[in-house]
């Protein structure tokens, strides 16, 4: 899924982005409130990780702007501000969770996953499609009980399709879920990922809906 990290500490931003990408997310990173405002208006992010103390303003301004526009994008505040009144202010402004620096990257990842499951309504520990079994929390993929190794982007495509297997997902929407700003996207990139998924999971694992996109099949 495509996430936005709003963080002006370069080393921390890089570590957070790397950790999220290792969990098969596409990640955009910005360091200022102005850039965050522009990114949030231009892209439908699955979640935003938001620092509060930014060089050109308060992160809460972005959160309030989202909610005033009726934008329900989940927001995880990540900040050094640890007073109870500040936590309450962030949650009252519409944040979905609040994490105080310094924090463990695995805990951050777990909180991101929990928010995404809650927002998506996906509380099931696994997803099954015939012989295919997925465990989103760990990224495990099995066919007939045999573990299958997927690349980060292959998993991102499979995760997006399997979240709502009854829906057809267009190529552009899959590109948004898999690639971040500045990443080169070849014209046939999604088709290539789908082709490799079929080779690994079975040719019926992903169905093509001509003229519309792709949806889950029965492996």
C-alpha positions as CSV (number, residue, x, y, z in Angstrom):
1,X,0.0,0.0,0.0
2,X,1.2,3.5,-0.6
3,X,2.1,5.5,2.5
4,X,3.3,9.0,3.2
5,X,6.0,9.7,5.8
6,X,6.1,13.3,7.0
7,X,9.4,13.6,8.9
8,X,12.2,16.3,8.8
9,X,14.8,14.2,10.6
10,X,16.5,12.7,7.5
11,X,18.1,9.6,9.1
12,X,14.9,8.7,10.9
13,X,12.8,9.3,7.8
14,X,15.1,7.0,5.8
15,X,15.0,4.3,8.5
16,X,11.2,4.4,8.7
17,X,10.8,4.4,4.9
18,X,13.2,1.4,4.5
19,X,11.3,-0.5,7.2
20,X,7.9,0.1,5.6
21,X,9.3,-0.8,2.1
22,X,10.6,-4.0,3.5
23,X,7.0,-4.7,4.6
24,X,6.0,-4.3,0.9
25,X,4.6,-0.8,1.1
26,X,5.3,2.0,-1.4
27,X,6.5,5.0,0.5
28,X,6.8,8.8,-0.2
29,X,8.8,10.9,2.2
30,X,8.5,14.7,2.7
31,X,10.1,16.9,5.2
32,X,7.9,20.0,5.3
33,X,4.3,20.9,6.0
34,X,3.9,22.5,2.6
35,X,5.2,19.4,0.8
36,X,3.0,17.2,3.0
37,X,-0.1,19.4,2.1
38,X,0.6,19.1,-1.6
39,X,1.3,15.3,-1.4
40,X,-1.9,14.6,0.6
41,X,-4.0,16.5,-1.9
42,X,-2.4,14.8,-4.9
43,X,-2.4,11.2,-3.8
44,X,-4.9,8.9,-2.1
45,X,-2.6,7.5,0.6
46,X,-3.5,4.4,2.6
47,X,-2.0,6.0,5.7
48,X,0.1,9.0,6.7
49,X,2.8,8.9,9.4
50,X,2.9,12.5,10.7
51,X,5.6,14.3,12.7
52,X,4.2,17.4,14.5
53,X,7.2,19.7,14.7
54,X,8.1,20.6,11.1
55,X,10.4,23.3,9.8
56,X,7.5,25.4,8.3
57,X,4.7,24.7,10.7
58,X,2.7,22.3,12.9
59,X,1.9,18.8,11.6
60,X,-1.6,19.1,13.2
61,X,-2.4,21.7,10.5
62,X,-2.2,18.9,7.9
63,X,-4.4,16.6,10.1
64,X,-7.0,19.4,10.6
65,X,-7.0,20.2,6.8
66,X,-7.6,16.5,6.0
67,X,-10.5,16.2,8.4
68,X,-12.1,19.6,7.4
69,X,-12.1,18.4,3.8
70,X,-13.8,15.2,4.8
71,X,-10.7,13.2,4.0
72,X,-10.6,10.1,6.3
73,X,-7.0,9.0,5.4
74,X,-5.7,7.3,8.5
75,X,-3.0,9.3,10.4
76,X,-0.4,7.9,12.8
77,X,1.2,10.8,14.7
78,X,4.9,10.1,15.4
79,X,6.5,12.8,17.6
80,X,8.8,13.5,20.6
81,X,5.9,15.3,22.3
82,X,4.8,13.0,25.1
83,X,2.6,15.0,27.4
84,X,-0.9,13.6,27.9
85,X,-2.5,16.9,26.8
86,X,-0.6,16.8,23.5
87,X,-1.7,13.2,22.9
88,X,-5.3,14.1,23.6
89,X,-5.0,17.1,21.3
90,X,-3.7,14.9,18.4
91,X,-6.4,12.3,18.9
92,X,-9.1,14.9,19.2
93,X,-7.9,16.4,15.9
94,X,-8.6,13.1,14.2
95,X,-5.4,11.0,14.5
96,X,-5.9,7.3,14.5
97,X,-2.9,6.6,16.8
98,X,-0.1,8.4,18.6
99,X,3.5,7.1,18.9
100,X,6.2,8.8,20.9
101,X,9.8,9.1,19.8
102,X,12.1,7.3,20.2
103,X,10.2,4.3,19.1
104,X,10.9,0.8,18.0
105,X,10.5,0.4,14.2
106,X,8.8,-3.0,14.6
107,X,6.3,-1.4,16.9
108,X,5.7,1.4,14.4
109,X,5.1,-1.3,11.7
110,X,2.7,-3.2,13.9
111,X,0.7,0.0,14.6
112,X,0.6,0.8,10.9
113,X,-0.7,-2.8,10.2
114,X,-3.3,-2.6,12.9
115,X,-4.6,0.8,11.6
116,X,-4.8,-0.5,8.1
117,X,-6.6,-3.7,9.2
118,X,-9.1,-1.7,11.2
119,X,-9.8,0.9,8.5
120,X,-10.1,-1.8,5.8
121,X,-12.3,-4.0,8.0
122,X,-9.9,-6.9,7.6
123,X,-9.6,-8.5,11.0
124,X,-9.1,-12.0,9.6
125,X,-5.7,-13.5,10.4
126,X,-5.5,-15.1,6.9
127,X,-7.0,-15.0,3.5
128,X,-7.8,-18.2,1.5
129,X,-8.4,-18.6,-2.3
130,X,-8.6,-22.3,-3.1
131,X,-5.1,-23.7,-2.5
132,X,-3.7,-20.2,-1.9
133,X,-3.2,-19.0,1.7
134,X,-2.1,-15.5,2.7
135,X,-1.2,-14.2,6.2
136,X,-1.1,-10.4,5.8
137,X,0.5,-9.8,9.3
138,X,3.7,-11.8,8.3
139,X,3.6,-11.7,4.5
140,X,3.4,-15.5,4.4
141,X,2.1,-16.9,1.1
142,X,1.5,-20.7,0.6
143,X,0.1,-22.8,-2.1
144,X,-1.0,-26.3,-1.0
145,X,1.0,-25.6,2.2
146,X,4.2,-24.9,0.4
147,X,5.7,-21.4,1.2
148,X,6.1,-19.2,-1.9
149,X,8.7,-16.4,-2.0
150,X,7.4,-13.1,-3.5
151,X,9.2,-9.8,-4.2
152,X,8.0,-6.7,-2.3
153,X,6.1,-5.5,-5.3
154,X,4.6,-8.8,-6.1
155,X,3.3,-9.0,-2.6
156,X,2.0,-5.4,-2.8
157,X,-0.1,-6.3,-5.9
158,X,-1.4,-9.5,-4.3
159,X,-2.2,-7.8,-1.0
160,X,-4.2,-5.0,-2.8
161,X,-6.2,-7.5,-4.9
162,X,-6.9,-9.9,-2.0
163,X,-8.1,-7.2,0.4
164,X,-11.3,-6.9,-1.7
165,X,-11.4,-10.0,-3.9
166,X,-14.9,-9.2,-5.1
167,X,-13.7,-6.0,-6.8
168,X,-11.8,-5.3,-10.0
169,X,-8.7,-3.1,-9.5
170,X,-7.4,-1.0,-12.3
171,X,-3.8,-0.8,-13.4
172,X,-3.4,2.8,-12.3
173,X,-4.7,2.0,-8.9
174,X,-2.3,-0.9,-8.6
175,X,0.6,1.4,-9.7
176,X,-0.4,3.9,-6.9
177,X,-0.3,1.0,-4.4
178,X,3.1,-0.3,-5.5
179,X,5.2,2.7,-6.5
180,X,6.1,5.9,-4.7
181,X,7.2,9.4,-6.0
182,X,10.3,9.3,-8.1
183,X,10.1,5.6,-8.8
184,X,10.1,4.8,-12.5
185,X,7.1,2.8,-13.7
186,X,7.4,1.0,-17.0
187,X,4.2,0.9,-19.1
188,X,3.9,-2.9,-18.6
189,X,5.1,-3.1,-15.0
190,X,1.8,-4.3,-13.5
191,X,1.3,-6.8,-16.3
192,X,4.8,-8.2,-15.5
193,X,4.1,-8.4,-11.8
194,X,0.8,-10.2,-12.5
195,X,2.5,-12.6,-14.9
196,X,5.1,-13.5,-12.3
197,X,2.4,-14.0,-9.6
198,X,0.6,-16.4,-12.0
199,X,3.8,-18.3,-12.6
200,X,4.4,-18.7,-8.8
201,X,0.8,-19.2,-7.6
202,X,-1.0,-20.7,-10.5
203,X,-2.3,-19.1,-13.7
204,X,-5.8,-18.7,-12.3
205,X,-4.6,-16.9,-9.1
206,X,-5.2,-13.5,-10.7
207,X,-7.9,-12.9,-13.3
208,X,-7.8,-10.3,-16.0
209,X,-11.0,-8.3,-16.5
210,X,-10.5,-6.9,-20.0
211,X,-10.8,-3.2,-20.2
212,X,-11.0,-2.8,-16.4
213,X,-8.1,-4.4,-14.6
214,X,-7.5,-7.4,-12.3
215,X,-9.2,-9.3,-9.5
216,X,-8.4,-12.4,-7.4
217,X,-9.2,-15.8,-8.9
218,X,-9.0,-19.3,-7.4
219,X,-5.4,-20.7,-7.4
